[in-house]
Amino acid sequence: MRRIINVSGLAAAVIALGIAAPLAARAQTYPSRPIRLIVNFPPGGAGDILGRIIGNQLSVELKQSVVVENHSGAGGTIGARDVVNAAPDGYTLAVGQTPEIAINPYFMKNVGYDALTDLTPIALAGVMPLALVVPPHSPYSTAAQWVAALRAKTPMNFASAGVGTPSHLAGELLKLKLDPKLVHVPYKGAGPALNDIAGGQVDWYFPAYASGMPLVQGGRVKLLAVSSKKRAALTPDTPTVAEATGIANFDFTLWVGFFAPRGLPKHIATQLNAAINRIILEPAIKKKLEATGATVEALSIPQFDAFVRTDIARYRAIIEQANLKAE
């Protein structure tokens, strides 16, 4: 008996295989060109520091160049918009932080995106406290002295890395709770604010621990307290602001994570999550990250998404409590 071969079916199968093979090859070859890593604030901030540490190693992990670019302005929202509007192909990523992800889209008007719907969460890089610092010649050398001046309604100004940043909200909550005469002085990022606090142009500032501690160690500013619930592991003798002021719910941290535009293919997101988690848990890199004051934890994509949503809800509550509006 002769076997009848279905030529049309065979041809279809061959065509299907011909299409599937290039698709599979493309999926397996990511990345095939350099990746842009957008930091949404100027050099010197926590996102820039952690982003460059991880970005350098990511280029090794993925065997492809990773180029860090600083797109600063408007509290980090300019850089975030650049990523939101980029192609969701894995070649443009954001080093996102608390301000432009968890605060500004729900605090400022018309930022141009919604972090919950317009960005794809990839991985958490680290979480760190803010460091309350004052100029080297400040009359305040302890948190107790600083708090006494606040309670006495001593006129002061405080710097921030920009409107809507954790350093801004931390100052506003102190203003609400202690009712001192405080004037907010916003800067375009941590670097300029740190320069002016070191030069004595402002009275105090809450930079991220990573960007503030080099100046503390160099004697250019004095460290009085940290903003988290618990004392920082690297400076265990330094009190928390909650301890110093008695404000029980005073807890401001800055986290850094990686995001991509909405619509990023799942296999690329999974690949990036796995690569970044391997990097941050590698002993030498983890030690370097922890030296900035960051707490490191490898989260899956669903875990990181839940982390971001929880933080957004927390900051929304603080903004409502303090009745804050964009300046």
LUMDRENPA-692115 format. One record per atom (N, C-alpha, C): x, y, z. Coordinates in steps of 0.05 Angstrom, whole numbers, padded with zeros to 5 digits, always signed. Example, Ala and Ser with C-alpha at 12.3 -4.5 7.8 and 13.67 -1.06 7.14 Angstrom:
% residues 2
+00264-00114+00156;+00246-00090+00156;+00264-00066+00156;+00257-00045+00142;+00273-00021+00143;+00258+00001+00157;
END
This chain:
% residues 327
+00017-00024+00000;+00000+00000+00000;+00018+00025+00000;+00011+00044-00018;+00027+00069-00019;+00016+00089+00002;+00036+00101+00015;+00028+00122+00035;+00023+00148+00021;+00002+00161+00028;-00004+00187+00016;+00007+00209+00034;+00024+00225+00023;+00036+00247+00038;+00021+00273+00035;+00013+00284+00056;-00001+00310+00056;+00019+00333+00051;+00023+00340+00026;+00043+00359+00019;+00037+00387+00031;+00012+00394+00030;+00005+00421+00040;+00010+00422+00070;+00004+00399+00084;+00009+00399+00113;+00038+00400+00120;+00054+00385+00103;+00083+00385+00108;+00095+00412+00102;+00085+00425+00082;+00095+00452+00075;+00089+00471+00097;+00064+00469+00108;+00057+00487+00130;+00074+00483+00154;+00081+00457+00160;+00098+00451+00183;+00126+00463+00179;+00136+00460+00154;+00163+00470+00148;+00163+00501+00151;+00142+00514+00141;+00140+00543+00143;+00139+00551+00173;+00122+00537+00188;+00119+00543+00216;+00146+00541+00231;+00161+00519+00224;+00187+00516+00237;+00206+00538+00228;+00203+00547+00203;+00221+00568+00193;+00215+00594+00207;+00190+00599+00214;+00183+00623+00229;+00191+00621+00258;+00186+00598+00270;+00191+00595+00298;+00220+00596+00305;+00237+00585+00287;+00266+00584+00293;+00277+00612+00297;+00273+00631+00278;+00283+00658+00282;+00272+00671+00307;+00246+00667+00313;+00234+00678+00337;+00248+00668+00362;+00252+00642+00363;+00266+00630+00386;+00294+00641+00388;+00307+00643+00365;+00335+00654+00365;+00336+00682+00376;+00316+00699+00367;+00316+00726+00377;+00311+00727+00407;+00293+00709+00416;+00288+00709+00445;+00312+00701+00461;+00329+00684+00449;+00352+00674+00464;+00376+00692+00462;+00375+00712+00443;+00399+00729+00439;+00397+00755+00454;+00376+00760+00469;+00376+00785+00484;+00397+00784+00506;+00412+00805+00510;+00413+00829+00493;+00433+00827+00471;+00427+00839+00448;+00445+00838+00425;+00457+00865+00419;+00451+00885+00435;+00463+00912+00432;+00464+00925+00460;+00477+00948+00462;+00480+00961+00488;+00453+00968+00501;+00453+00967+00528;+00429+00974+00543;+00433+01001+00556;+00412+01018+00555;+00413+01044+00568;+00400+01042+00595;+00415+01051+00615;+00405+01051+00643;+00401+01080+00651;+00376+01088+00653;+00370+01116+00659;+00367+01121+00689;+00385+01138+00699;+00383+01147+00727;+00368+01173+00727;+00347+01176+00743;+00329+01199+00741;+00338+01223+00757;+00362+01222+00769;+00372+01245+00785;+00402+01249+00777;+00413+01272+00784;+00441+01277+00777;+00461+01258+00791;+00486+01258+00782;+00506+01241+00795;+00509+01249+00825;+00515+01228+00841;+00520+01233+00869;+00498+01223+00888;+00474+01217+00877;+00452+01207+00893;+00453+01177+00896;+00435+01167+00912;+00434+01138+00918;+00429+01122+00893;+00410+01131+00876;+00404+01116+00851;+00428+01115+00833;+00442+01137+00831;+00466+01138+00814;+00488+01119+00825;+00492+01119+00851;+00513+01102+00864;+00506+01073+00860;+00482+01065+00868;+00474+01037+00866;+00471+01028+00837;+00460+01046+00821;+00456+01040+00793;+00482+01034+00779;+00503+01049+00785;+00529+01045+00772;+00542+01019+00782;+00540+01014+00809;+00551+00989+00819;+00539+00965+00806;+00513+00965+00804;+00499+00942+00792;+00501+00942+00762;+00500+00966+00750;+00501+00968+00721;+00528+00958+00710;+00550+00964+00724;+00576+00954+00716;+00577+00924+00715;+00565+00912+00736;+00565+00882+00737;+00545+00870+00718;+00523+00885+00713;+00503+00875+00694;+00515+00872+00666;+00533+00889+00659;+00546+00887+00632;+00562+00861+00631;+00574+00853+00653;+00589+00827+00654;+00569+00804+00653;+00548+00806+00669;+00528+00785+00671;+00514+00779+00644;+00508+00801+00629;+00493+00798+00604;+00511+00798+00580;+00538+00802+00585;+00557+00802+00563;+00550+00823+00542;+00542+00846+00552;+00534+00868+00534;+00539+00894+00549;+00545+00915+00535;+00550+00941+00547;+00525+00952+00561;+00528+00963+00584;+00507+00977+00598;+00516+01006+00603;+00502+01025+00590;+00510+01053+00591;+00492+01068+00610;+00503+01080+00631;+00488+01095+00651;+00485+01124+00641;+00460+01134+00641;+00455+01161+00633;+00439+01175+00655;+00446+01199+00662;+00431+01215+00682;+00412+01234+00668;+00386+01229+00671;+00365+01246+00660;+00351+01259+00683;+00361+01281+00693;+00350+01293+00718;+00330+01315+00712;+00316+01322+00734;+00297+01344+00732;+00269+01337+00741;+00255+01357+00752;+00227+01353+00761;+00223+01330+00780;+00241+01328+00800;+00238+01307+00820;+00241+01279+00809;+00256+01276+00787;+00260+01249+00776;+00240+01242+00755;+00220+01259+00750;+00199+01251+00732;+00207+01253+00702;+00226+01271+00696;+00235+01273+00668;+00247+01247+00658;+00266+01236+00674;+00278+01211+00667;+00258+01188+00666;+00240+01188+00685;+00219+01167+00685;+00202+01168+00660;+00195+01192+00651;+00179+01195+00627;+00195+01185+00603;+00221+01190+00603;+00238+01181+00580;+00236+01150+00578;+00236+01137+00601;+00234+01108+00601;+00206+01098+00594;+00186+01111+00605;+00158+01104+00599;+00153+01106+00569;+00165+01125+00555;+00160+01130+00527;+00179+01114+00509;+00197+01099+00521;+00216+01083+00505;+00203+01057+00496;+00215+01044+00476;+00205+01018+00466;+00209+00997+00488;+00188+00980+00492;+00190+00960+00513;+00205+00935+00503;+00231+00939+00497;+00247+00917+00486;+00270+00909+00503;+00272+00921+00527;+00293+00913+00545;+00319+00929+00542;+00319+00948+00523;+00344+00963+00518;+00344+00991+00530;+00322+00998+00544;+00320+01023+00559;+00308+01015+00586;+00323+01018+00608;+00314+01012+00634;+00317+01036+00652;+00301+01038+00673;+00303+01059+00693;+00314+01049+00719;+00332+01065+00730;+00340+01061+00758;+00320+01079+00774;+00297+01067+00781;+00276+01082+00794;+00280+01083+00824;+00270+01105+00836;+00273+01110+00864;+00246+01118+00876;+00246+01120+00902;+00221+01127+00917;+00207+01152+00905;+00222+01174+00900;+00207+01199+00891;+00191+01195+00866;+00204+01187+00844;+00190+01187+00818;+00172+01163+00815;+00174+01143+00832;+00157+01119+00830;+00134+01120+00850;+00141+01125+00875;+00121+01122+00897;+00109+01148+00907;+00120+01171+00899;+00110+01196+00910;+00099+01215+00888;+00116+01223+00870;+00109+01245+00852;+00085+01240+00834;+00081+01215+00823;+00057+01211+00807;+00031+01216+00822;+00032+01216+00848;+00008+01219+00865;+00009+01244+00882;+00029+01261+00877;+00034+01285+00892;+00034+01309+00874;+00047+01306+00851;+00050+01328+00832;+00029+01325+00810;+00022+01347+00798;+00002+01346+00776;+00016+01341+00749;+00003+01324+00733;+00011+01320+00706;+00040+01312+00702;+00048+01291+00716;+00076+01282+00713;+00079+01266+00687;+00057+01258+00675;+00058+01245+00649;+00059+01215+00649;+00055+01203+00673;+00055+01174+00674;+00043+01166+00701;+00035+01140+00702;+00027+01127+00727;+00046+01104+00731;+00061+01104+00753;+00081+01084+00757;+00069+01056+00758;+00044+01054+00767;+00032+01027+00770;+00023+01015+00744;+00018+01032+00724;+00008+01022+00698;+00027+01026+00675;+00046+01045+00677;+00063+01052+00655;+00091+01041+00656;+00097+01028+00678;+00124+01016+00682;+00122+00987+00689;+00142+00972+00681;+00144+00943+00689;+00165+00940+00711;+00157+00932+00735;+00177+00928+00756;+00196+00904+00749;+00221+00907+00754;+00241+00886+00747;+00253+00875+00773;+00267+00892+00789;+00281+00881+00812;+00287+00904+00832;+00289+00897+00857;+00297+00915+00878;+00327+00915+00881;+00340+00938+00882;+00369+00940+00886;+00376+00942+00915;+00361+00959+00931;+00368+00962+00959;+00350+00984+00971;+00349+00983+00998;+00334+01003+01013;+00352+01015+01034;+00351+01041+01037;+00369+01054+01056;+00355+01077+01071;+00365+01084+01095;+00353+01107+01109;+00363+01133+01097;+00351+01155+01106;+00362+01181+01101;+00380+01189+01124;+00399+01205+01119;+00418+01213+01140;+00414+01243+01146;+00406+01250+01170;+00403+01278+01177;+00431+01290+01181;+00438+01309+01164;+00465+01321+01166;+00462+01351+01168;+00482+01364+01181;+00484+01393+01184;+00512+01401+01176;+00516+01427+01170;+00542+01437+01162;+00563+01432+01184;+00588+01431+01177;+00610+01425+01196;+00611+01445+01219;+00603+01470+01214;+00605+01490+01235;+00578+01497+01247;+00558+01479+01243;+00532+01482+01254;+00533+01483+01285;+00516+01499+01298;+00515+01499+01327;+00504+01473+01339;+00493+01456+01321;+00482+01430+01331;+00501+01407+01325;+00508+01394+01347;+00527+01371+01345;+00513+01345+01352;+00489+01346+01363;+00474+01323+01371;+00445+01326+01362;+00432+01304+01359;+00403+01304+01352;+00387+01319+01373;+00395+01316+01398;+00380+01329+01420;+00381+01359+01417;+00405+01370+01411;+00408+01399+01407;+00391+01409+01384;+00391+01393+01362;+00376+01401+01338;+00346+01401+01344;+00336+01380+01358;+00308+01378+01365;+00300+01401+01384;+00317+01408+01403;+00311+01429+01421;+00307+01456+01406;+00323+01460+01385;+00321+01484+01369;+00295+01484+01353;+00287+01460+01343;+00262+01458+01328;+00238+01464+01347;+00239+01453+01371;+00217+01457+01390;+00216+01487+01399;+00239+01500+01398;+00240+01528+01406;+00232+01546+01383;+00224+01534+01360;+00216+01548+01336;+00237+01566+01325;+00262+01557+01327;+00284+01572+01316;+00282+01572+01285;+00283+01595+01273;+00280+01596+01244;+00303+01580+01230;+00296+01563+01212;+00315+01547+01198;+00305+01541+01170;+00324+01535+01152;+00316+01525+01126;+00328+01497+01123;+00315+01481+01106;+00324+01454+01102;+00324+01448+01072;+00345+01434+01063;+00348+01427+01035;+00333+01401+01029;+00327+01398+01004;+00317+01372+00994;+00329+01367+00966;+00327+01342+00957;+00337+01336+00930;+00316+01343+00909;+00294+01355+00918;+00273+01364+00900;+00246+01361+00912;+00226+01375+00902;+00199+01374+00912;+00188+01345+00909;+00177+01335+00931;+00165+01308+00931;+00185+01286+00937;+00210+01292+00941;+00229+01272+00949;+00225+01265+00978;+00235+01241+00987;+00233+01234+01016;+00245+01256+01034;+00267+01268+01025;+00280+01289+01042;+00261+01313+01046;+00245+01319+01025;+00225+01340+01027;+00202+01332+01046;+00192+01308+01042;+00169+01299+01059;+00178+01296+01088;+00202+01287+01092;+00212+01285+01120;+00212+01312+01134;+00221+01332+01120;+00221+01359+01131;+00193+01370+01136;+00175+01364+01117;+00148+01373+01120;+00133+01360+01144;+00140+01334+01149;+00127+01321+01171;+00138+01333+01198;+00163+01340+01199;+00174+01353+01223;+00160+01380+01227;+00156+01394+01205;+00142+01420+01206;+00114+01416+01217;+00100+01395+01208;+00073+01390+01217;+00072+01382+01247;+00091+01365+01255;+00090+01354+01283;+00102+01374+01303;+00123+01388+01296;+00137+01405+01316;+00131+01434+01312;+00119+01441+01289;+00111+01469+01284;+00134+01489+01286;+00157+01482+01277;+00178+01502+01277;+00176+01520+01252;+00192+01541+01251;+00193+01559+01228;+00213+01548+01208;+00203+01531+01191;+00221+01517+01172;+00215+01527+01144;+00235+01531+01128;+00233+01540+01101;+00245+01518+01083;+00230+01508+01064;+00240+01487+01046;+00256+01499+01023;+00280+01488+01018;+00297+01497+00996;+00302+01473+00978;+00287+01471+00957;+00290+01447+00939;+00313+01451+00920;+00328+01429+00914;+00350+01429+00895;+00343+01409+00873;+00359+01410+00852;+00356+01392+00830;+00374+01368+00834;+00368+01352+00855;+00384+01328+00860;+00401+01330+00885;+00412+01307+00893;+00427+01306+00918;+00454+01320+00916;+00467+01319+00893;+00493+01331+00891;+00494+01360+00897;+00477+01377+00884;+00476+01406+00891;+00469+01411+00920;+00450+01396+00930;+00441+01400+00958;+00464+01394+00977;+00479+01372+00972;+00502+01365+00989;+00524+01386+00988;+00528+01398+00965;+00548+01419+00962;+00541+01443+00980;+00515+01450+00980;+00507+01473+00996;+00505+01467+01026;+00499+01443+01034;+00499+01437+01062;+00527+01436+01073;+00546+01427+01057;+00574+01427+01065;+00585+01455+01066;+00574+01473+01049;+00583+01500+01049;+00569+01518+01069;+00549+01507+01083;+00534+01522+01103;+00513+01540+01092;+00504+01536+01067;+00483+01553+01056;+00456+01546+01066;+00452+01521+01076;+00427+01512+01087;+00433+01500+01114;+00412+01498+01131;+00416+01489+01159;+00417+01459+01162;+00401+01444+01148;+00403+01415+01150;+00390+01402+01125;+00395+01376+01123;+00387+01362+01099;+00385+01332+01105;+00366+01319+01092;+00363+01290+01095;+00372+01276+01069;+00397+01274+01062;+00405+01259+01038;+00402+01229+01043;+00402+01214+01022;+00404+01185+01025;+00430+01178+01039;+00430+01158+01055;+00453+01150+01070;+00478+01146+01052;+00473+01134+01029;+00496+01129+01010;+00510+01154+01001;+00495+01175+00996;+00507+01200+00986;+00516+01218+01009;+00505+01215+01033;+00512+01233+01055;+00537+01223+01070;+00540+01197+01073;+00562+01186+01090;+00590+01193+01080;+00596+01194+01054;+00623+01202+01046;+00630+01230+01057;+00611+01248+01058;+00616+01275+01068;+00620+01274+01098;+00604+01257+01111;+00607+01254+01140;+00635+01243+01147;+00643+01223+01133;+00669+01211+01137;+00692+01229+01131;+00687+01248+01112;+00708+01267+01104;+00707+01292+01121;+00689+01294+01141;+00688+01317+01159;+00675+01341+01146;+00661+01337+01124;+00649+01360+01110;+00621+01366+01120;+00608+01347+01133;+00582+01352+01147;+00582+01335+01172;+00563+01341+01190;+00560+01325+01214;+00534+01308+01213;+00536+01284+01221;+00513+01266+01222;+00499+01267+01249;+00473+01273+01250;+00459+01275+01275;+00440+01252+01280;+00427+01241+01259;+00407+01221+01263;+00402+01207+01236;+00386+01185+01237;+00377+01172+01212;+00347+01171+01213;+00335+01168+01189;+00306+01172+01187;+00289+01147+01188;+00303+01123+01190;+00288+01098+01189;+00279+01090+01217;+00262+01069+01218;+00252+01060+01244;+00275+01049+01262;+00294+01036+01249;+00316+01024+01264;+00342+01040+01258;+00360+01039+01276;+00386+01052+01272;+00401+01038+01249;+00418+01053+01235;+00433+01041+01213;+00455+01023+01224;+00459+01001+01211;+00479+00981+01220;+00507+00993+01220;+00513+01011+01201;+00540+01022+01199;+00545+01043+01219;+00524+01055+01230;+00528+01076+01251;+00509+01071+01274;+00513+01050+01289;+00494+01041+01309;+00491+01061+01333;+00511+01079+01336;+00509+01098+01358;+00493+01123+01351;+00485+01125+01326;+00470+01148+01317;+00440+01142+01320;+00426+01159+01335;+00397+01154+01340;+00380+01158+01315;+00356+01147+01316;+00336+01153+01295;+00322+01179+01302;+00310+01191+01281;+00295+01216+01286;+00271+01210+01304;+00259+01186+01301;+00237+01179+01319;+00246+01179+01348;+00270+01168+01353;+00280+01168+01381;+00285+01196+01391;+00296+01213+01374;+00303+01240+01382;+00279+01258+01385;+00258+01254+01369;+00235+01273+01369;+00211+01261+01384;+00209+01235+01386;+00186+01223+01398;+00163+01219+01377;+00168+01225+01352;+00148+01221+01331;+00148+01192+01323;+00129+01177+01333;+00130+01148+01330;+00129+01138+01302;+00115+01152+01284;+00111+01142+01257;+00131+01154+01237;+00153+01165+01248;+00173+01177+01231;+00190+01156+01218;+00186+01150+01193;+00201+01128+01179;+00202+01135+01150;+00225+01146+01142;+00229+01153+01114;+00254+01138+01104;+00250+01123+01082;+00273+01109+01070;+00273+01115+01040;+00295+01109+01028;+00297+01112+00999;+00304+01085+00988;+00288+01075+00970;+00295+01050+00957;+00302+01055+00927;+00317+01037+00917;+00326+01038+00889;+00319+01012+00876;+00307+01013+00852;+00299+00989+00838;+00301+00994+00808;+00297+00972+00793;+00299+00973+00764;+00272+00969+00751;+00266+00986+00731;+00240+00985+00717;+00244+00986+00687;+00224+00978+00673;+00224+00979+00643;+00197+00991+00634;+00195+00999+00609;+00169+01008+00599;+00148+00986+00600;+00123+00994+00602;+00101+00975+00602;+00102+00959+00576;+00096+00933+00578;+00096+00916+00554;+00121+00901+00549;+00140+00903+00568;+00165+00888+00565;+00158+00858+00564;+00169+00843+00544;+00163+00814+00543;+00171+00800+00569;+00155+00782+00577;+00159+00769+00603;+00186+00755+00605;+00195+00742+00583;+00220+00728+00585;+00244+00746+00589;+00242+00771+00579;+00263+00790+00583;+00263+00801+00612;+00239+00806+00622;+00236+00815+00650;+00247+00794+00669;+00240+00769+00663;+00250+00747+00680;+00280+00744+00679;+00291+00747+00655;+00320+00746+00652;+00334+00768+00667;+00324+00792+00665;+00336+00815+00679;+00333+00812+00709;+00310+00803+00719;+00306+00799+00747;+00326+00779+00758;+00330+00756+00744;+00348+00736+00753;+00377+00746+00753;+00384+00762+00733;+00411+00772+00731;+00417+00792+00753;+00398+00811+00758;+00403+00831+00779;+00403+00818+00807;+00386+00798+00811;+00386+00784+00837;+00412+00769+00842;+00423+00757+00821;+00449+00744+00823;+00471+00764+00831;+00469+00787+00818;+00490+00807+00823;+00489+00817+00851;+00465+00825+00861;+00464+00837+00888;+00470+00817+00910;+00468+00791+00905;+00474+00771+00925;+00502+00760+00922;+00517+00768+00901;+00544+00760+00899;+00560+00773+00922;+00575+00758+00938;+00587+00769+00962;+00602+00795+00960;+00618+00798+00939;+00634+00823+00936;+00616+00847+00930;+00596+00843+00913;+00577+00864+00905;+00559+00871+00929;+00549+00850+00942;+00532+00855+00966;+00546+00871+00987;+00572+00865+00991;+00587+00880+01011;+00590+00909+01003;+00594+00913+00977;+00597+00941+00967;+00571+00956+00969;+00548+00943+00964;+00522+00955+00967;+00516+00962+00996;+00522+00943+01013;+00517+00947+01042;+00535+00968+01054;+00558+00973+01042;+00576+00994+01051;+00564+01022+01046;+00544+01023+01029;+00530+01049+01024;+00507+01053+01045;+00503+01033+01061;+00481+01034+01080;+00455+01020+01071;+00457+01008+01047;+00433+00995+01036;+00429+00968+01048;+00404+00961+01052;+00396+00934+01059;+00389+00920+01033;+00400+00897+01028;+00397+00883+01002;+00379+00859+01005;+00360+00856+00987;+00342+00833+00988;+00334+00826+00959;+00337+00801+00951;+00329+00793+00924;+00300+00787+00924;+00285+00801+00908;+00256+00797+00906;+00249+00787+00878;+00229+00770+00876;+00218+00762+00850;+00203+00786+00839;+00195+00784+00814;+00180+00806+00802;+00153+00811+00816;+00137+00791+00822;+00113+00795+00838;+00118+00807+00865;+00139+00799+00879;+00146+00809+00905;+00154+00839+00903;+00169+00846+00883;+00177+00874+00879;+00154+00891+00872;+00136+00881+00856;+00111+00896+00849;+00095+00901+00874;+00092+00881+00892;+00077+00885+00917;+00091+00905+00935;+00118+00904+00935;+00134+00923+00951;+00128+00952+00942;+00128+00956+00916;+00124+00983+00905;+00095+00993+00912;+00076+00975+00909;+00048+00983+00914;+00044+00990+00944;+00057+00975+00962;+00055+00981+00990;+00067+01008+00997;+00090+01014+00985;+00104+01039+00990;+00088+01063+00979;+00075+01059+00956;+00058+01080+00945;+00036+01087+00965;+00023+01066+00976;+00001+01070+00995;+00011+01084+01020;+00035+01077+01029;+00046+01089+01053;+00051+01119+01049;+00063+01126+01027;+00069+01154+01022;+00044+01171+01016;+00025+01158+01004;-00001+01172+01000;-00013+01180+01027;-00011+01162+01046;-00022+01168+01073;-00006+01191+01086;+00020+01192+01083;+00036+01213+01094;+00029+01240+01081;+00026+01240+01055;+00020+01264+01040;-00007+01275+01049;-00027+01257+01053;-00053+01266+01062;-00052+01276+01091;-00037+01262+01108;-00035+01270+01136;-00023+01298+01138;-00002+01303+01123;+00011+01329+01124;-00002+01350+01106;-00023+01342+01092;-00037+01360+01073;-00017+01374+01054;+00000+01358+01042;+00021+01368+01025;+00010+01371+00996;+00019+01392+00983;+00013+01396+00955;+00039+01405+00941;+00040+01399+00916;+00064+01407+00901;+00068+01437+00901;+00094+01445+00904;+00100+01473+00905;+00102+01485+00877;
END
